[in-house]
């Protein structure tokens, strides 16, 4: 009998039934000037599952301007679970303070004991950790997913992160077994639009040999341009590039998949 060889670089999608959960703020941190980190507990988290680093959940945030729809007085925003500690029953969510929207306003005023309702994740996209290397590109809104992926990669695998932030004060560190190299692109030290800043960095970035996976998340038009550059200019296989618009300039924050 011949063993069937596993297909390399598999992408597996998981779907889940939507679940509404009520969380309570247990701890508030400010790791960097423009980052608010909230830790939540709840008995509703007993069956919470976030299998992929770039999962997203729906936050139901108070918004008095919302007078219609299924939940008047609330708006929905997409956020990435930064970490879920099943043993402690704690869910961590990072809020990038890059705009003065309802979610940012709520996070800034959040105190111990405050409650927040969430839904999801409704699904996960699992990227097999068998690539020769990884390149993760994004802005502040992508840092929760980037941090999770860097922390969860296997021991010794090369991973490079290219992240656009306002200043050096926004740099983060991640505890990881992977061979992590970081490049921080600071708006305070570079010129031009965000797309140009990131492309200028990528144009001087050599890609390792072997088969790599590239993950991109930023403002929708920025992410679209970066994906086109990596596929059309650098010749990276489209199947091994995943890009998402985590927000859209001038519009309410929402995740937009750009891979189709």
N, C-alpha and C positions, 0 to 999 in steps of 0.2 A: 504494500500500500504506500502510495506516494503522498507526502505531506503537501498540503496546499500552501504556497507561499503567500504571505500577507501582502496586499496591495499597498505600496508605499504612499505616503503623503495623503492619506484619506481625510476627507472633510465630512464629518457626521453632524446631522442636524437633529435636535431633540425638540419636540413640542410638548407643551404642558397646558393643562386647563388653567384659566385665569383664577387667581386667588387674591382676595382683598384682605390686607393685614393692617392692624393698628399698632404702631410702634410708639415707644416712649423714650425720650432723650435721657441717656444715662451719663454721658460725658461729652464735653465740648473742648475742642483743641483748635489752635491756630498754628499749624506747622510752619507756614510761610505767610507773609503779609497778605497775599491774595488768595489764601486757601482756608476754608472753614471746614473742619473735620468733625462730624457728629457720629457718636456711637449710640445705637438704639438697642433696646431689649423689648421682648414681647413673648408671651406664651404662644402667639400666633406663628412664631418662627420655628416651631418644633419640626415642621416639614419643609422649611425653606430650602431651596436648592438653586445654586448658581454654579453651573458646571464650566462655563467659559469665562475667560478674563474680560471679554467685551460684552457680556450680558447687559441688558438694561431693564430697569424697572420703571413703572409709572409712579410718580409722586403726585399726590393730590394736595395742592398748595392753596391756602386761602387767597382769594382774589375777588374783591367786592365788585370789580368791573364785569365779572361773568354773571350775567343775569338770566341766561338761558341754558339750554343743553341739559344733559342728564344730571349734572351736579351744580346747580346754581351756587355762586359764591366761591367756587373752586376752579382752578385750572390744572391741567395735567402737564407734567414735565418729565422728560426721560433722563435718567441718571444711571451710572454704572455702579453696582455694588463694589466698593473698594476692597472689602474683606468681610467674610462671614465666618465667625468662630462658633461652630456648632456646640462645642463643649461649654463655652461660656454663654451661649445664646445671645451673642452680640453681632449686630449688623452695622458695618461702618460705611458711611457715605461721605464722599468729599464734594464740597461745593466750591467751584472756581468762581471767584468774585470778579468776573470780567464784565458784568453788565448789571444794571439796576432793575432786574425783573422781579416777579413775585417770588420765585424760588430763592434768589439771592437775598431778598428782603427778609424772607422767613428764616433762612439760615443765620443771618446776622443777628436776628432778635431771639433765636432759639435759646431756651434755658432748660435746666434739668427739670424733668417732669412733663415737658411739653409733648404733645402727641402729634403724630403724622401718619396718614394712611398711605399705603403703597399697594400696587398691584404688580404681579409677575414675579420673576421673569416668565414670559410666555413661551420662550424657547431659547436654545443655546446652539451655537455653531462651534463644534469642536474641531480644532486644527491639530492633526497628529504631530506630536513632538518627536518627529524623526527626520526633520530637515537638517542640512549641514550647518545652516546659519539662519539668523533672523534679523530683520531690520524693521524697527518700529518708529513711525513718524507721526507727529501730531503737535497740537497746541495744548494749552492748559486743560481744556476740557477732556483731552485724551489721556491725561496723566493717571487717573484711576485704573483704566484698562491697561495702560503701559506698565504701571507698577505691578499689577497683578501678574501679567504675563512674564515679566522679568523674574519675579519671585518664584513662579511656578515652573519655569523651564528646567530641564534636566541638567545634571551636573556637567560642567565643562563646555556646553554648547555655546558657540559665539553668538552674542546678541548685541546689536548696536541700536541705541535710541537717539533720535534727532528730535528735539522738543523745542518749540517756540514759546518763550515766556517774556514777561515784561522786563525783568532784570535778573541779575545774578542771585538776588535774595529769594527768588522763586525756585531755585534748584532743589531737587529732592534726592535722597539716597534710598536705595532698595537693598534689603538683605537677600542675596541670591547665591545659588550654587553655580549658576551659569557664568560664562566668561563675558561679563558685561562691560561695554565701552559706551560712554555717554557723550553726546554733543549737545550743548545748550546754545540755542540761538536767541540772543536777547534783543528785544526791540530797542532798548536804551543804547545799544552799541552798534546797531545796523540801521540801514536806511531802506526805504521803499515799502511796498505793500507786503503783507504776510506771505503771499505766494512767492514773491521775489526773494525774500529773506531765506525761506526754506530751500528754494531751488538753488540759490547761490551756495548754500551749504552742501546740498546733495551733489552738485556738479563737481565738487572736489573730493567726494567720498568714494573711495575704491570699494567695490563689492568683492567679498571673498570668493574663492573658487568653490565649486560644488553647487548643490541645489539649495536655494534659500527661499524663505517665505517673507513677504513684505506686507506689513499692516499699516494702514494710514487712517487717521481720523482727525478732522479739523473742521473749520467752516466749510460748507458744502462746495463752494467754488474753488477754494484752496485745495481741498482733498481731491476734487476732480482733476485739477491741473497737475497735482503731484502724481496721481495714478497714471495719467497720460504720459508724463515724463518718464516714469520708471518702465512703462511698457513700450512706448514708441521710440524713445530716445536711448534708453539703456538696454532695451531688448529683453526685459525680464518677462518670463511666461505669464500671461494674463491670469491663468488659473491659480498662480501662486501669489497673486496680489489681491488683498481684500481692502476695500476703501469705503469709508462711511463719512457722511456729512453730519457732524455732531451738533451743528447749529447753522442757521442761515442768517446772513447779514440782513438786519431790518425786519426779521420775522421771529415769531415765538420759537423757542428752542425745541427741536425735535430731531430724532435720529433719521437719517436718510441713507439707505444702502445704495451704493454707486456701482456695484459689481455687475449688474445685469446689462 
